Amino acid sequence: MELVTKTQLEQDLDALLENINTAALAASATAQTLNNAHAAFWGLPDDRLIAVLNSLGAEKVQSMFDEHFAIASACNAFMDAAAHDGVRAITIRGREIAVDANGVFSLSTTDTPSAS
């Protein structure tokens, strides 16, 4: 068997590409974790979801949605930039919700999800 050695340049390029691939796999794993959290949250039965939303309050809920959207969008942008085929994070709400002037949540009857 003949031993084939790589040049230093080839080794450096391989190391760089390996690091990019490792980062893309981490972004994909983060996206999957976000998707699992999304499914668990939006999969709650109506009464439990409303109880959670009302317990958190409108400000905290909006902050949570904004954080999810920002992290999910960043993961997806990285995956797109790296041209990686991994998991993409969900960036829309699982259901339509409404909050009244008193900060009380309810489920909306429309079926059009909006950005989470």
N, C-alpha and C positions, 0 to 999 in steps of 0.2 A: 504494500500500500504506500502510495506516494503522499507525503505530507505537503499540504498547500498552505503557505503562510500569506497573510495579508500585509499589505503595506501599512505604515503608520496612518496614512490618510484614510484608508479603508477602515481601519480599526476605529479611528476618531468618528467617522461618519456612522458606522454601525452603533457606536455608543450614543451618539446624538439621537439617532432614530429610535433606539431602544428607550431612551428617556422620554421622548415624545410619545411613544406607544404606551409606556407606563403611565404617563400623565393622562392620556386619553382613556385608559382603562379605569383610572381613579375617577375621572369625570363621569364615565359611564356608570360606575358603582354608586356615585353620589346621586346621579339621576334616578337610578333604580330605587335608592333609599327614599328620595323625595316622592317617587311614584307610589311606593308602599305607604308612606305617610298620607299621601293624597287619597289613596283608596280606603285606608282605615278611617280617615276623617269624614270623607263624603259618603262612605258606606254605612255610617251610623244610621239607625232608624230615625225617622223624622223627629220624634219626641226627644230623643237623646241628642240629636244634632242641635236642635233649637235650645235645649238646656245648656249644652256646652257653649254655644254662641252667646247666649244671654249671660252666662256665668263669666265669660271673658270680657264682655262689653265691646261696644262698637270700635273704640280706639285700638284696643289690643287685637281684635279680629282683623281690622284693616292693616295694622302693622304686620301681623302674621301673614296675611295674604301678600303684602308688598315684599316681605322678605322671601317668601316662597318663590314669587314671580322673579325677583332679581337673581336668586341663586339658580333657579331652573333655567332662566334665560342665559346666564353666564355659562353654565354647563353645556347647554345646547350650542352656544356660539363657539365655545372651544372645540366641541366635537365637530362642528362644521368646518372650522378653520383647519383642524388637523385631518380633515377628510376621513374621519373614523366612522365605522359602521355601528358603533355601540348604541346603547339605549339612550333615547332622548327623554328629557323630563317633561312632564305635563305642565303646561303653563296656563290652563284655564280652570275656572271653578267647576266643581263636579255638579253643582246645582245652583239655580238662581235663588238668591236670598234677598230679603228686603229688611230694612231697619226703619222704624218709625221715628217720629220726632222725640219720643221718650227713650230712644235707644233700645227698643224691644225688637228682636228679630222675628221674622216669619219666613216661611218658604214661599217663594214666588210661584205663580202658576205658569210663567213662560218657560219655554224649553230651550232658550238660547243662552248657553253659558257665556260668561264674560271672563276677562283676564283675572287670574287669581293673584 
